[in-house]
Amino acid sequence: MAIIYDINGNQLRTIAAQGGDALIDARPAAVLAGVNAETIIAIAQETSAVIDVRGSFTATMVAEISFDGINYQQYPIFNPVTELYVVSITVAGQFTLDIPSGAKKVRVRMTAYTSPATVTLRASNAKQFIYIKDIPSSMASLTATVGLAVTLTIPGASGLYNYLTMLQIVKFNAATLTAAATPVLVTTTNIIGNPVFSFPADAAAQGTINEQVFKFQKPIKGSSPSSTMVITCPATTNVIWRVNAAFYIGA
């Protein structure tokens, strides 16, 4: 990270004027107007970046990081207003980006273009959040009718992962059940390890509820990006299934 001094040799720790000095910011906003149009900043010790996008534009932009100054890798972007990670920018606003240790350059590049956008890119060694809090969860819920399977699909996003924070599975007996020799298995897809949850298959009276609730100390990550998580409760005679899941989408 470059060190800037004023005319008296005092180190400037911000780009705000000190002692009436006039500072000139040599990093103007860039107008991106075409596919692969880009704005780049060199970084050294910075840990975060801010992307300011303005204008009535129609375009798609991505954020990319380079460790050698030549080859770039796309990184997810965080929208502080919606509190969601995104893989690209298509609307005006202010966005943040975490910079991994050892990175050399950051750029914003247009991947689709119809009309131009004005982009300002800055990096800092300061944290972006004034206070620390978890990314808020969304909810997905589905209830089956008597005797039918229920398949809850947790939506995903291109290039990002699902994180499961809570799972509730309810088995309600709509009529008297007779005992079976094997448990009822609830299966999962695109959860690391694809866990299977067992429910009893014993004799039970009408109106009986069997519930399993999992509040994960650490969010459970999806096994692959750009995919949906799926929880499947099998068709079971005289049973009504309900599944509730809390989740968020992130890098």
Residue frames relative to the residue before (quaternion, step in Angstrom):
aa qw qx qy qz dx dy dz
M 1.0000 0.0000 0.0000 0.0000 0.00 0.00 0.00
A 0.4319 -0.7176 0.4858 0.2499 3.58 -0.73 1.03
I 0.2806 -0.7310 0.5984 0.1698 3.57 -1.17 0.70
I 0.1766 -0.7912 0.5822 0.0630 3.57 -0.82 1.06
Y 0.1368 -0.7879 0.5981 0.0530 3.57 -1.00 0.94
D 0.4228 -0.6688 0.5335 0.2988 3.58 -1.17 0.52
I 0.7615 -0.4021 0.2549 0.4398 3.57 -1.31 0.02
N 0.6974 0.4534 -0.2604 0.4901 3.58 1.22 -0.50
G 0.5874 -0.6136 0.3572 0.3883 3.57 1.27 0.14
N 0.4747 0.6598 -0.4520 0.3674 3.57 1.24 0.24
Q 0.4529 -0.6897 0.4932 0.2756 3.56 -0.94 0.89
L 0.2735 -0.7494 0.5844 0.1484 3.54 -0.92 1.00
R 0.1923 -0.8111 0.5460 0.0834 3.57 -0.59 1.15
T 0.7404 0.2029 -0.1841 0.6137 3.59 1.30 -0.02
I 0.5094 -0.6306 0.4703 0.3489 3.57 -1.25 0.12
A 0.4417 0.6539 -0.4795 0.3840 3.58 1.27 0.34
A 0.5575 -0.6199 0.4368 0.3379 3.58 -1.10 0.72
Q 0.1653 -0.7698 0.6108 0.0837 3.57 -1.07 0.82
G 0.8519 0.0955 -0.0795 0.5088 3.56 -0.96 0.88
G 0.6880 -0.4869 0.2868 0.4553 3.58 1.08 0.60
D 0.4256 0.7026 -0.4742 0.3167 3.61 1.22 0.03
A 0.3204 -0.7139 0.5873 0.2068 3.56 -1.14 0.65
L 0.1407 -0.7999 0.5810 0.0522 3.54 -0.68 1.10
I 0.2262 -0.7570 0.6002 0.1250 3.54 -1.08 0.79
D 0.2633 -0.7595 0.5770 0.1447 3.55 -0.68 1.10
A 0.2421 -0.8138 0.5173 0.1076 3.55 -0.48 1.22
R 0.6197 0.5329 -0.3460 0.4607 3.57 1.24 0.27
P 0.0771 -0.8435 0.5298 0.0432 3.62 0.31 1.17
A 0.5974 -0.5266 0.4516 0.4022 3.53 -1.30 0.29
A 0.3002 -0.7556 0.5587 0.1636 3.55 -1.09 0.73
V 0.2811 -0.7177 0.6103 0.1828 3.54 -1.13 0.74
L 0.1511 -0.7946 0.5852 0.0583 3.56 -0.51 1.20
A 0.0688 0.8264 -0.5436 0.1298 3.55 -0.55 1.19
G 0.7721 0.2581 -0.2227 0.5363 3.55 0.53 1.14
V 0.6133 -0.5315 0.4221 0.4041 3.55 -1.22 0.43
N 0.8228 0.1506 -0.1975 0.5112 3.56 -0.93 1.10
A 0.3774 0.6658 -0.5315 0.3630 3.61 1.18 0.33
E 0.0184 -0.8384 0.5413 -0.0609 3.60 -0.88 0.90
T 0.1451 -0.7179 0.6632 0.1541 3.51 -1.39 0.25
I 0.1280 -0.8208 0.5565 -0.0115 3.56 -0.83 1.08
I 0.0507 -0.7559 0.6487 0.0724 3.56 -1.18 0.62
A 0.3726 -0.6876 0.5742 0.2423 3.56 -1.16 0.67
I 0.1020 -0.8007 0.5899 0.0226 3.56 -1.00 0.86
A 0.1873 -0.7753 0.5912 0.1195 3.56 -1.26 0.40
Q 0.8315 0.0413 0.0144 0.5538 3.58 0.46 -1.21
E 0.4182 0.7251 -0.4628 0.2918 3.58 1.24 0.09
T 0.2606 -0.7876 0.5451 0.1210 3.57 -1.11 0.72
S 0.7930 0.1501 -0.0896 0.5836 3.60 1.23 -0.22
A 0.1690 -0.7675 0.6102 0.1003 3.52 -1.29 0.41
V 0.2414 -0.7380 0.6137 0.1430 3.53 -1.27 0.56
I 0.1353 -0.7749 0.6149 0.0551 3.55 -0.96 0.93
D 0.0850 -0.7857 0.6125 0.0160 3.58 -0.63 1.14
V 0.0474 -0.8119 0.5810 -0.0309 3.57 -0.62 1.18
R 0.0061 0.8181 -0.5718 0.0619 3.56 -0.72 1.09
G 0.6102 0.5650 -0.4290 0.3528 3.52 -1.35 0.36
S 0.4449 -0.6392 0.5486 0.3042 3.53 -1.32 0.34
F 0.1593 0.8336 -0.4994 0.1744 3.52 0.39 1.27
T 0.1889 -0.7103 0.6536 0.1804 3.49 -1.39 0.18
A 0.3879 0.6906 -0.5013 0.3481 3.54 -0.23 1.31
T 0.2643 -0.7216 0.6114 0.1886 3.52 -1.37 0.17
M 0.0557 -0.8048 0.5909 -0.0081 3.55 -0.88 1.00
V 0.1627 -0.7652 0.6148 0.0998 3.56 -1.17 0.63
A 0.3574 -0.6875 0.5832 0.2438 3.55 -1.30 0.40
E 0.0378 -0.8101 0.5845 -0.0257 3.57 -0.92 0.94
I 0.2076 -0.7760 0.5895 0.0851 3.55 -1.14 0.73
S 0.1430 -0.7846 0.5999 0.0634 3.56 -1.08 0.82
F 0.2853 -0.7556 0.5666 0.1629 3.55 -1.04 0.81
D 0.7541 0.3394 -0.2040 0.5240 3.58 1.17 -0.47
G 0.5362 -0.6472 0.3881 0.3781 3.57 1.30 -0.01
I 0.7067 0.4208 -0.2505 0.5106 3.59 1.29 -0.06
N 0.7843 0.2651 -0.1177 0.5483 3.55 0.77 -1.08
Y 0.1723 -0.8114 0.5565 0.0472 3.55 -0.90 1.01
Q 0.1627 -0.7580 0.6259 0.0846 3.52 -1.25 0.63
Q 0.4607 -0.6936 0.4800 0.2763 3.58 -0.89 0.93
Y 0.1161 -0.7820 0.6110 0.0406 3.55 -1.09 0.85
P 0.5260 -0.6360 0.4529 0.3372 3.61 -1.08 0.65
I 0.3200 -0.7372 0.5786 0.1392 3.52 -1.22 0.73
F 0.2591 -0.7637 0.5707 0.1548 3.57 -1.05 0.76
N 0.2337 -0.7510 0.6050 0.1241 3.56 -0.95 0.98
P 0.3114 -0.7915 0.4900 0.1909 3.65 -0.28 1.17
V 0.6156 0.5571 -0.3556 0.4292 3.61 1.13 -0.50
T 0.7622 0.3289 -0.1830 0.5267 3.59 0.82 -0.98
E 0.2982 -0.7776 0.4879 0.2616 3.59 1.33 -0.34
L 0.5473 0.5766 -0.4065 0.4503 3.53 0.99 0.95
Y 0.4134 -0.6531 0.5655 0.2879 3.54 -1.23 0.55
V 0.0700 -0.7691 0.6343 0.0339 3.55 -1.14 0.72
V 0.4236 -0.7018 0.5082 0.2641 3.56 -1.20 0.44
S 0.7964 0.1037 -0.0688 0.5918 3.58 1.24 -0.25
I 0.3792 -0.6968 0.5661 0.2241 3.54 -1.34 0.36
T 0.0004 -0.8096 0.5860 -0.0338 3.57 -0.79 1.04
V 0.7384 0.3093 -0.1976 0.5657 3.60 1.29 -0.10
A 0.6012 -0.5614 0.4271 0.3756 3.55 -1.25 0.44
G 0.3754 0.7144 -0.5367 0.2462 3.56 -1.14 0.62
Q 0.4716 -0.6265 0.5280 0.3261 3.52 -1.37 -0.19
F 0.0613 -0.8078 0.5852 -0.0353 3.55 -0.84 1.06
T 0.2492 -0.7654 0.5729 0.1542 3.58 -1.21 0.45
L 0.1586 -0.7759 0.6090 0.0448 3.50 -1.29 0.54
D 0.3160 -0.7221 0.5832 0.1966 3.58 -0.90 0.93
I 0.2373 -0.7811 0.5666 0.1124 3.57 -0.86 1.02
P 0.3585 -0.7447 0.5151 0.2273 3.63 -0.63 1.02
S 0.6212 -0.5599 0.4041 0.3705 3.54 -1.18 0.62
G 0.7922 0.3149 -0.2418 0.4635 3.55 -0.99 0.89
A 0.4739 0.6751 -0.4503 0.3419 3.58 1.23 -0.09
K 0.3301 -0.7701 0.5249 0.1497 3.57 -1.11 0.75
K 0.8118 0.0312 0.0162 0.5829 3.58 1.00 -0.81
V 0.1548 -0.7396 0.6463 0.1069 3.52 -1.30 0.53
R 0.0281 0.8021 -0.5965 0.0074 3.56 -0.98 0.73
V 0.2548 -0.6871 0.6503 0.2002 3.50 -1.39 0.37
R 0.0372 -0.8230 0.5650 -0.0459 3.57 -0.69 1.11
M 0.4046 -0.6985 0.5393 0.2399 3.55 -1.06 0.81
T 0.1670 -0.7934 0.5796 0.0816 3.54 -0.89 0.97
A 0.7624 0.0906 -0.0868 0.6348 3.58 1.32 -0.27
Y 0.0482 -0.8360 0.5450 -0.0409 3.57 -0.90 0.90
T 0.0029 0.7486 -0.6629 -0.0107 3.47 -1.17 0.86
S 0.7878 -0.0440 0.0519 0.6121 3.58 0.96 -0.90
P 0.6004 -0.6538 0.3392 0.3114 3.62 -1.05 0.78
A 0.2027 -0.7389 0.6317 0.1182 3.50 -1.37 0.51
T 0.3420 -0.7074 0.5792 0.2169 3.55 -1.19 0.63
V 0.0464 -0.8276 0.5576 -0.0461 3.57 -0.58 1.20
T 0.0879 -0.7580 0.6452 0.0367 3.54 -0.98 0.97
L 0.0933 -0.8070 0.5831 -0.0072 3.55 -0.77 1.10
R 0.0362 0.7956 -0.6002 0.0743 3.58 -0.76 1.09
A 0.1746 -0.7672 0.6066 0.1138 3.57 -1.20 0.59
S 0.0528 -0.7960 0.6028 -0.0156 3.56 -1.18 0.62
N 0.3950 -0.6847 0.5437 0.2820 3.56 -1.26 0.35
A 0.5123 0.6200 -0.4197 0.4208 3.56 1.28 0.35
K 0.5147 -0.6130 0.4975 0.3343 3.55 -1.24 0.48
Q 0.5160 -0.6837 0.4313 0.2834 3.56 -1.10 0.73
F 0.7333 0.4352 -0.2419 0.4629 3.60 1.03 -0.70
I 0.4364 -0.6735 0.5339 0.2662 3.54 -0.98 0.89
Y 0.7749 0.0646 -0.0449 0.6272 3.57 1.09 -0.66
I 0.4275 -0.7073 0.5092 0.2403 3.54 -1.16 0.58
K 0.1792 0.7619 -0.6126 0.1102 3.55 -0.93 0.87
D 0.5930 -0.5757 0.4274 0.3664 3.52 -1.25 0.44
I 0.5447 -0.5634 0.4935 0.3773 3.54 -1.24 0.45
P 0.4501 -0.7190 0.4470 0.2840 3.64 -0.68 0.99
S 0.4292 -0.7068 0.5110 0.2348 3.54 -1.15 0.74
S 0.2933 -0.6828 0.6328 0.2178 3.50 -1.36 0.40
M 0.3532 -0.7352 0.5395 0.2091 3.57 -1.26 0.32
A 0.0663 -0.7435 0.6630 0.0561 3.52 -1.23 0.68
S 0.0165 0.8151 -0.5752 0.0672 3.59 -0.91 0.92
L 0.0662 0.7868 -0.6109 0.0581 3.55 -1.12 0.72
T 0.0966 -0.7810 0.6165 0.0270 3.56 -1.03 0.91
A 0.3073 -0.7575 0.5497 0.1719 3.58 -0.90 0.94
T 0.4771 -0.6017 0.5326 0.3559 3.53 -1.33 0.04
V 0.7369 -0.4458 0.2678 0.4319 3.57 -1.26 0.36
G 0.8585 0.1775 -0.1454 0.4586 3.55 -0.94 0.98
L 0.6568 0.5126 -0.3182 0.4523 3.58 1.24 -0.08
A 0.5505 -0.5938 0.4740 0.3460 3.54 -1.25 0.50
V 0.1644 -0.7460 0.6281 0.1479 3.54 -1.28 0.34
T 0.0709 -0.7868 0.6130 0.0125 3.56 -0.89 0.96
L 0.1338 -0.7972 0.5871 0.0434 3.55 -0.40 1.27
T 0.1221 -0.7898 0.6001 0.0351 3.56 -0.72 1.14
I 0.2187 -0.7694 0.5911 0.1040 3.57 -0.68 1.14
P 0.4138 -0.7561 0.4394 0.2530 3.61 -0.44 1.15
G 0.2517 -0.7574 0.5857 0.1411 3.52 -1.19 0.66
A 0.2833 -0.7262 0.5914 0.2063 3.56 -1.33 -0.18
S 0.6187 -0.5908 0.3760 0.3562 3.54 -1.02 0.83
G 0.8530 0.1508 -0.1332 0.4815 3.56 -0.82 1.05
L 0.7047 0.4286 -0.2577 0.5032 3.60 1.26 -0.13
Y 0.4417 -0.6897 0.5180 0.2468 3.55 -1.34 0.32
N 0.4129 -0.6350 0.5837 0.2926 3.53 -1.34 0.39
Y 0.1023 -0.7591 0.6392 0.0689 3.56 -1.16 0.72
L 0.2262 -0.7896 0.5628 0.0925 3.55 -0.61 1.20
T 0.1462 -0.8195 0.5515 0.0534 3.60 -0.70 1.08
M 0.7959 0.0105 -0.0031 0.6054 3.61 1.16 -0.50
L 0.0284 -0.7832 0.6211 0.0046 3.55 -1.12 0.75
Q 0.0325 -0.7787 0.6264 -0.0119 3.56 -0.88 1.03
I 0.0314 -0.7791 0.6260 -0.0139 3.58 -0.84 1.05
V 0.0774 -0.8093 0.5822 -0.0091 3.57 -0.69 1.15
K 0.1159 -0.7671 0.6299 0.0375 3.57 -0.93 1.03
F 0.0520 -0.8179 0.5722 -0.0297 3.58 -0.45 1.26
N 0.3130 -0.7573 0.5471 0.1710 3.56 -0.84 1.00
A 0.2339 -0.7993 0.5431 0.1068 3.56 -0.44 1.23
A 0.7664 0.0798 -0.0629 0.6343 3.58 1.32 -0.24
T 0.6836 -0.4731 0.3467 0.4344 3.57 -1.27 0.19
L 0.2272 -0.7810 0.5713 0.1094 3.56 -0.92 0.97
T 0.2991 -0.7119 0.6029 0.2005 3.53 -1.21 0.59
A 0.5946 -0.6060 0.3988 0.3468 3.55 -1.13 0.65
A 0.1605 -0.7613 0.6215 0.0915 3.55 -1.22 0.66
A 0.5961 -0.6257 0.3905 0.3173 3.56 -1.23 0.50
T 0.7777 0.2571 -0.1443 0.5552 3.61 1.17 -0.44
P 0.5513 -0.6192 0.4334 0.3532 3.60 -1.11 0.57
V 0.4860 -0.6117 0.5303 0.3291 3.53 -1.33 0.32
L 0.1897 -0.8235 0.5313 0.0595 3.59 -0.64 1.12
V 0.1826 -0.7428 0.6382 0.0871 3.52 -0.97 1.01
T 0.1641 -0.8289 0.5328 0.0455 3.58 -0.58 1.14
T 0.2306 -0.7685 0.5847 0.1200 3.55 -1.31 0.38
T 0.1642 -0.7596 0.6223 0.0935 3.52 -1.31 0.48
N 0.8412 0.1434 -0.1560 0.4974 3.57 -1.12 0.87
I 0.5145 0.4996 -0.4913 0.4942 3.52 1.01 0.95
I 0.5506 -0.6343 0.4090 0.3567 3.59 -0.80 0.96
G 0.7978 0.2168 -0.2026 0.5249 3.56 -0.68 1.13
N 0.1996 -0.8153 0.5125 0.1810 3.60 1.28 -0.35
P 0.0328 -0.8465 0.5313 0.0064 3.61 0.61 1.12
V 0.2306 -0.7396 0.6203 0.1227 3.53 -1.28 0.62
F 0.2089 -0.7886 0.5717 0.0872 3.57 -0.88 1.01
S 0.2650 -0.7889 0.5421 0.1164 3.57 -0.85 1.04
F 0.1091 -0.7615 0.6367 0.0537 3.53 -1.06 0.90
P 0.5495 -0.6307 0.4234 0.3480 3.62 -0.99 0.72
A 0.2153 -0.7542 0.6087 0.1202 3.53 -1.22 0.66
D 0.3202 0.7642 -0.5008 0.2504 3.57 1.03 0.81
A 0.6448 -0.4787 0.4016 0.4402 3.55 -1.29 0.08
A 0.0592 0.8087 -0.5778 0.0931 3.58 -0.84 0.96
A 0.5080 -0.6679 0.4649 0.2822 3.52 -1.13 0.75
Q 0.6284 -0.5095 0.4264 0.4045 3.53 -1.29 0.41
G 0.7784 0.3247 -0.2571 0.4718 3.56 -1.01 0.86
T 0.4986 0.6533 -0.4300 0.3738 3.59 1.26 -0.09
I 0.1635 -0.7779 0.6021 0.0750 3.54 -1.04 0.88
N 0.0671 -0.7499 0.6566 0.0452 3.54 -1.08 0.85
E 0.0183 -0.8317 0.5512 -0.0645 3.55 -0.56 1.19
Q 0.0717 -0.7563 0.6481 0.0532 3.54 -1.16 0.76
V 0.0500 -0.7942 0.6052 -0.0192 3.56 -0.83 1.08
F 0.0853 -0.7889 0.6085 0.0103 3.56 -0.87 1.02
K 0.0295 -0.7660 0.6420 -0.0125 3.57 -0.68 1.16
F 0.2441 -0.8365 0.4783 0.1094 3.50 -0.05 1.35
Q 0.4695 -0.6779 0.4895 0.2835 3.57 -0.86 0.97
K 0.7485 0.1273 -0.0811 0.6457 3.54 1.15 -0.73
P 0.5479 -0.6294 0.4201 0.3566 3.63 -0.87 0.83
I 0.3829 -0.7030 0.5550 0.2263 3.56 -1.11 0.77
K 0.2927 -0.7975 0.5117 0.1286 3.56 -0.59 1.19
G 0.5258 -0.6130 0.4919 0.3253 3.53 -1.14 0.68
S 0.5400 -0.6657 0.4160 0.3037 3.57 -1.09 0.67
S 0.8013 0.0833 -0.0603 0.5894 3.61 1.19 -0.28
P 0.5100 -0.6463 0.4608 0.3313 3.62 -1.09 0.59
S 0.8086 0.3120 -0.2261 0.4445 3.53 -1.37 0.28
S 0.6317 0.5355 -0.3269 0.4553 3.59 1.23 0.29
T 0.4485 -0.6710 0.5220 0.2758 3.53 -1.27 0.41
M 0.3752 -0.6606 0.5891 0.2753 3.55 -1.24 0.50
V 0.1059 -0.7984 0.5920 0.0301 3.57 -1.02 0.80
I 0.0768 -0.7544 0.6508 0.0383 3.57 -1.00 0.93
T 0.0804 -0.8305 0.5510 -0.0178 3.58 -0.60 1.17
C 0.1211 -0.7578 0.6397 0.0435 3.54 -0.81 1.11
P 0.4099 -0.7628 0.4397 0.2381 3.62 -0.61 1.07
A 0.5999 -0.5272 0.4508 0.3988 3.54 -1.25 0.41
T 0.0295 0.8036 -0.5877 0.0893 3.56 -0.68 1.17
T 0.5123 -0.6769 0.4334 0.3025 3.58 -0.68 1.07
N 0.8661 0.0690 -0.0984 0.4853 3.56 -0.98 1.05
V 0.5982 0.5517 -0.3662 0.4514 3.61 1.20 0.42
I 0.1810 -0.7288 0.6501 0.1159 3.53 -1.18 0.78
W 0.1955 -0.7873 0.5787 0.0840 3.57 -0.76 1.09
R 0.0003 0.7581 -0.6514 -0.0301 3.53 -1.21 0.63
V 0.0689 -0.7915 0.6072 0.0093 3.57 -0.96 0.95
N 0.0339 -0.7641 0.6442 0.0036 3.57 -0.96 0.97
A 0.0057 -0.8055 0.5919 -0.0282 3.57 -0.90 0.91
A 0.1972 -0.7375 0.6344 0.1212 3.55 -1.10 0.82
F 0.0957 0.8104 -0.5623 0.1336 3.57 -0.80 0.98
Y 0.0863 -0.7490 0.6424 0.1375 3.51 -1.37 0.10
I 0.3810 -0.7068 0.5524 0.2240 3.56 -1.27 0.37
G 0.1374 0.8090 -0.5558 0.1332 3.57 -0.79 1.01
A 0.7174 -0.4403 0.3301 0.4272 3.51 -1.35 -0.16
